[in-house]
Amino acid sequence: MPIDLYFFPPSAPCRAVSLAAKLIGVELNIKNTNLNTKDHLTPEFLKMNPQHTVPTINDNGFFLFESRAIIMYLFNKYGKDDSLYPKDAQKRAIVDQMLCFDMGTLFQRFTAYYRPVIYEGVPFDPEKLKKVEEAIEFFEKMLEARGGPFAAGSTITLADAALIASISSIDAIGAVDLSKYQHVNNWFSRCKLAIPDYEGVNGGGIAAFKQRVRRGASK
Ligand SMILES: N[C@@H](CCC(=O)N[C@@H](CS)C(=O)NCC(=O)O)C(=O)O
């Protein structure tokens, strides 16, 4: 039986899961879940996820939400290539660190920047943008210190899939000029080539995200 992924294309956490699934090589059955028509607030959805967020998966009756937990679960259950999430405690800790940095700092600061524009129709706040830029600067320094070529070191890992979902969203709305950050910029180009079917998996969602933000900004 297929694994259902409840998915809203503009959502970066949803795209993080589908990009990671491509790396892992696990097939997901996309269940389009439109937040605009409140598909995530139905009693059926709330039974799976009381927090009513996408992404959510249903793996034959096993329900899981929180994108990074889903990514780790998919690897732990279906992954074959250990380099994506190494068994060595310290190597794995660096992947975890980058997944946490993405969720708790980079993506968190970016959502604080764009969400009020979408949901409240208020203008972009330049102070919040500064916090996003600072997070990208942190990422730049991490990549430089690690010597790359990927976020956790020499091979692509689950962290790259999550980080590229955030960075590509930041790039899509032109929030930050990534060309100012040499290491981030090179990492971004490298990951686009390394993730199977990157454009097919991320491209449509990025376009939808851009449109959603543009609509909010023109209110
Ligand atoms: N920390 C969660 C965040 C998920 C999240 O905020 N998803 C948004 C879309 S990007 C959502 O489902 N919003 C609808 C809601 O909260 O009701 C994750 O990484 O999965």
Ligand as a Chemical Component Dictionary entry (heavy atoms), coordinates in Angstrom:
data_LIG
# 
_chem_comp.id                   LIG 
_chem_comp.type                 NON-POLYMER 
_chem_comp.pdbx_formal_charge   0 
_chem_comp.three_letter_code    LIG 
# 
loop_
_chem_comp_atom.comp_id 
_chem_comp_atom.atom_id 
_chem_comp_atom.alt_atom_id 
_chem_comp_atom.type_symbol 
_chem_comp_atom.charge 
_chem_comp_atom.model_Cartn_x 
_chem_comp_atom.model_Cartn_y 
_chem_comp_atom.model_Cartn_z 
_chem_comp_atom.pdbx_ordinal 
LIG N1  N1  N 0 6.843  22.598 11.890 1  
LIG C1  C1  C 0 5.888  22.143 10.920 2  
LIG C2  C2  C 0 5.321  23.357 10.219 3  
LIG C3  C3  C 0 4.241  22.970 9.235  4  
LIG C4  C4  C 0 3.417  24.167 8.832  5  
LIG O1  O1  O 0 3.434  25.224 9.472  6  
LIG N2  N2  N 0 2.666  23.982 7.759  7  
LIG C5  C5  C 0 1.790  25.046 7.307  8  
LIG C6  C6  C 0 1.959  25.210 5.815  9  
LIG S1  S1  S 0 3.605  25.745 5.444  10 
LIG C7  C7  C 0 0.353  24.638 7.610  11 
LIG O2  O2  O 0 -0.001 23.485 7.492  12 
LIG N3  N3  N 0 -0.486 25.604 8.008  13 
LIG C8  C8  C 0 -1.861 25.361 8.281  14 
LIG C9  C9  C 0 -2.206 25.474 9.717  15 
LIG O3  O3  O 0 -1.299 25.640 10.564 16 
LIG O4  O4  O 0 -3.404 25.405 10.036 17 
LIG C10 C10 C 0 6.561  21.209 9.915  18 
LIG O5  O5  O 0 7.762  21.397 9.686  19 
LIG O6  O6  O 0 5.904  20.296 9.405  20 
# 
loop_
_chem_comp_bond.comp_id 
_chem_comp_bond.atom_id_1 
_chem_comp_bond.atom_id_2 
_chem_comp_bond.value_order 
_chem_comp_bond.pdbx_ordinal 
LIG N1  C1  SING 1  
LIG C1  C2  SING 2  
LIG C1  C10 SING 3  
LIG C2  C3  SING 4  
LIG C3  C4  SING 5  
LIG C4  O1  DOUB 6  
LIG C4  N2  SING 7  
LIG N2  C5  SING 8  
LIG C5  C6  SING 9  
LIG C5  C7  SING 10 
LIG C6  S1  SING 11 
LIG C7  O2  DOUB 12 
LIG C7  N3  SING 13 
LIG N3  C8  SING 14 
LIG C8  C9  SING 15 
LIG C9  O3  DOUB 16 
LIG C9  O4  SING 17 
LIG C10 O5  DOUB 18 
LIG C10 O6  SING 19 
# 
